Structure formats: C-alpha cells, structure tokens
Amino acid sequence: MTELFEPVGDHDHRLALSATGTLADLNRAGLLEAGDLHVADRVADLAGGADDEVLLALALAVRAVRHGSVAVDLATVPDVAPELTWPDPVTWLAAVEGSRLVELGALRVEHGLVYLDRYARLEQQVCADLVARTRQEPPPVDEAALTAALARVGGRLNDQQREAAERSARQWTTVLTGGPGTGKTTTVARILAVLADQAAVLAAQAAPGAAGRRLSVALSAPTGKAAARLQEAVDAELAGLPEEDRDRLSVESMTLHRLLGWRADNATRFRHDRTNRLTHDVVVVDESSMVELTLMARLLEAVRPQARLLLVGDPRQLTSVGAGAVLSDLVAGHEGDPASPVVSLTENYRSRADIKTLAEALRTGTADEVLAALRAPSSQVEYVETDDPAAVLHDDTLASALAVRRAAEQGDPVGAVRALDEHRLLCAHREGPYGVRLWNRHVEQWLGEELGVDLRQEWYVGRPLLVTTNDHALEVYNGETGAVVLGADGRARAWIAGSRGLQDFAPGRLDAVETMHAMTIHKSQGSQARRVTVLLPEEGSRLLSRELFYTAVTRAQDHVRVVGSEAAVRAAVETRAQRATGLRQRLLAARGAGSAT
C-alpha cells in the first residue's frame, strides 16, 4: 500500500515544480513528495550527478524511510503504481549497483535492496551486536540453584513460561513474544527472580560471607504509558513471591529515551553508548515491536555485553512509527534455529474467550473466519455495519467523557485517569470522516450539549489528554495520557500518567498534547481499555491492514465493538503491512556463517 495525496494546486508544498519525466509523474501521482526529490537532487549533486534511473531509486529510498521501510525493493515498486512506466527491475538494480552513488557510499545495494548508507550501517550494526551477544561465552549457571529457584517461583508457570525463565538464565539475550494475555509480564517477573537468585548464589560462591548486592534491573518501553504499565504489572507479580526473592531485586521503570539518556544537542544519540555503558545487570524492553531500527541500534550499543537483555513484545502488532521492523525480523531471522533466543507464549489467560477467538482469526485466519468471529453471538464481541457511525458511537463515547468530567470536577485525578481506561474509541486515521480529529469534535459537541456548557476553550475541565512528543525537561513522553482536573484553588491543572506516576502541570507548560476522546490505533499501542470501539475506515483506506486491525482488537480486555463494512474488514485482513528490511536476511546469513565455522 502507498500513502497518496491529492495535490490541491500548483502551490502545494508537496509538489516539486522543477521535476521532470518519471520523477514529475510520480510526484503528481502522490508517490513521491517534494522533500524526497529535493534530498535526492542534493545527494546526487554532491556526487557529481546521477542518471535518471539512479536518481529515481535514490528518491524512492528516501521515501521508503519516510514510510517505515529501511530500504526500497525495486522489484516491488511497480506494484504500487502499475499504470506508470517503470524501468526493468533487473537492469534498474544493476544500474544502481554500478553508479557513482554506490561507489561513493551514498547508496548501498545489499540483499537485493537499495539502502541509504546510514540505514544499511544501522542494520549491519544491529545484526552484528545481536550475533555477538549470542556467540560470547554464556553466563555461568549453578544448576542446583536454578532447579530450586524454578521450583520456588515457577509454580504458576506453564511449560513455555518455565522454558523462558530457564533459558534466560543460560543466555545473555532473550526474546519473549506473545499476544496480549499470554502472561508475558508474569514471566518477566519470574525471570527476574530466577536471575537475582543466580546472581546471589554465584556471588556467595565467589566471596563466601560477603553481603551480596541486589540485582539492578531497568524496566523500559518506548512510551511512558507502556513503561508505567510494565512496572505496575511486574510489581504486582513480585508481591506474590517470597520476600527473599523480592529483596534481591532493585527495579526501576522508565522510557527507553530516559534509560539511554537523552541529549539536547542530538536527537539520535544518547549519553549511554559503547564508551559509557548502562550499569544495569538486566535491561527489559516491553512493547519491542514499537522500537525502530535507530533506537534498537542505540540500545544495543549501550547494554553491557555481560548484562542480560530481555526484549518483550508481540511481532504481529503494528511495527514502529520509525523505520524498521526489528522485532518481527528478529523472530523470523531465528526461525528454525536450535540456538534461537526467541521463546513464544501462546496460551491466552486474560482476554475473554470470544475476543481471543477474534484475535486468533486476525492472527492466522481468512477474512471469512474473521467475519464469522465478528458475527457470532457474543457478549464480548460486537460487530456493527452502519452508514451512520455517530448513532452507534454516541452513547459510549459520551458516557466515557462524562465519567472523566465528573472525576475532574471533583478534583480527583486518579479517578479521571482511571475513567479513561473504561472505554476507548480507536480510529485508523487522524483526518477525514473516520479520523480522530473529527470524532474528538463530535464528542466535545455531545458533551457540551449534555452539560449545557461551551467547551470551545482549550483547557476545559475533564478534557482527556494525549502527549504527542517527548518533553525530556518535564519528563513527559509521547503516548502518555491524562486529563485536565479542577484544582483546590479553582484553577485547571493538567495531570499526566506516565512512567513516574501521576504528575500535574500548569496547562501552559505542555505544548505537544491533543484531546483524546478518540485516538489512533498507532497511538494506542502499549495501552489497554476495558471496552474498545474500533471505527474502521472505508475499504480503500491506505492504512487498513491485518496488523492494524489486530492491534486495535487486542487493546480490549472485556468487550470490543467493531464498526465498519464487510468490505473494510476484508480489505484489512487481506492486506499485510509490508516493510522492506534486510535484518532477517542478515541474521539468517550470520547463522549460516556461524554453522560453517
């Protein structure tokens, strides 16, 4: 699928008026934007020029990163605009390989893909660091202590979870995958207890009688909301373990950016790197499917080789907003590997039965099977086909808004934030008739009419908030949510729930926040709600995909309502979110090279 735009006139900033030939056609068709062409022209000029075919490949490589791919596959490019005339893919790739841009290192051709140099190097680094971690001497293990610890803390674990705990003791890197409700957090807590026990036993053997230090653990996630949820869940699990196991752990939770140490002078570099490693004994990264290639590279640079790294996530969810699909590539790159660091959890403990059935159909089934799961009689799954979504969405969205408002008027930030997780309206788009912006306005209008008040002021009491960018100075991070609450002095305060708990701010201090009566499915990753309504766009939407639909449905704990046409459901299920990356091939090649030696 390609993200197209419809030019609104010759002065549209997305149009490159100086472009000619195929580049101009692609720009007019919405496949390339002006920025893609400007970057390509600049790079080509620095290299002393480029043929039209090579310049086209360069512009498409720039566009690919903007759309989440790490590189561009020239063989598949004609599929997105078959009505246009394209070069023959074989001769096109050969022309790029023989170009001065490749000779000078501006472009790379690897695994049949065309890369911008920076992204090829990042992918090589991630592969090299992951492989190096698997090939170094494994951590020492006291077998008797491991058996005893697994017996003590693993009473409620199934075979897959127990395997994950045992393997985490024997390897430096573990990739723990599974859908919502498969017990990933329970397993993480038990893994930490086992690792802490091993550290204590081995330290006592090395220095008998010495007081052992606590195992230092960093719990992290790409968003503050996900990091906070991880800490709450792990704390709850640890509370049920014996006191001796809890006392051996020193656990702190934070966003990945805060863990790595953000720098005001550089958006892609951090204080912690190869020259200044993280001091933690164990680094846990939840919602790893959301970690883009650049951030994963920085994380692998910062983690000490002799520190455990635990990557946790669901590879079937939507991938990161930035370039790359690291988690799914990592899982695929180790498929069939007897020494794979990947452990998959499949048994769902939390979601209701019918939601599990729908999620499983979206994971592996056909469109007919998904529709059957949607249409089966159920108190947990509801499917509404309608030309008037407002009539369907009115009652629940208004009730949710009123619940937040009541708590906010009573000066209860905890209650207001808790009310946000009772019901959530999820949309694929930000704009248009099925977009977040329109439905936020609808709910505000309904709320204003119900209360008999004017809600056109920005910081009205009860306004639900979504943070849209990281603010390291305030320690408020992208994806965190909150609400505007009435203070004891009669003034409105913005309360944000993040990895550091609830924090309140004067509204004027928060720049990048949006109203959140509705939110995009992308932004919903890392969060859950008791009841979820998914508003599907029309079947022609460029965003519809199986991964998008799966991510939306699996945000629900007790009830999910899907509003959309059968054609939209079929379009979503039959479309896979494809990203051009080479990490899987690099990992497979490294496995082959390793076995050959």
Buried (B, 14 or more C-beta within 10 A) or exposed (E): BEBEEEEEEEEEEBBBEEBEEBBBBBBEBBBBBBBBBBBBBEBBEEBEEBBEBBBBBBBBBBBBBBEBBBBBBBEEBBEBBEEEEBBEBEEBBEBBBEBBBBEEEBBBBBBBBBBBBBBBBBBBBBBEBBBBBBEEEEBEBBEEBBEEBBEBBBEEBBEBBBBBBBBBBEBBBBBBBBBBBBBBBBBBBBBBBBBBBBBBBBBBEEEEEEEBEBBBBBBBBBBBBBBBBBBEBBBEBBEEBEEEBBEBBBBEBBBBBBBBBBEEEEEEBBEBBEEEBBEBBBBBBBBBBBBBBBBBBBBBBBBBEEBBBBBBBBBBBBBBEBBBBBBBBBBBBBEEBEEBBBBBBEBBEBBBEBBBBBBBBBBEBEBEBBBBBBEEEBEBBBBBBEEEBEEBBBEBBBEBBBBBBBBBBEBBBEBBBBBBBBBBBBBBBBEBEBBBBBBBEBBBEBBBEEBEEEBEEEBBBBBBBBBEEBBBEBBBBBBBBBBBBBBEEEEBBBBBBBBBEBBEBEBEEBEEBBBBBBBBBBBBBBBBBEBBBBBBBBBEBEBBBBBBBBBBBBBBBBBBBBBBBBEBBBBBBBBEBBBBBBBBBBBBBBBEEEEEE
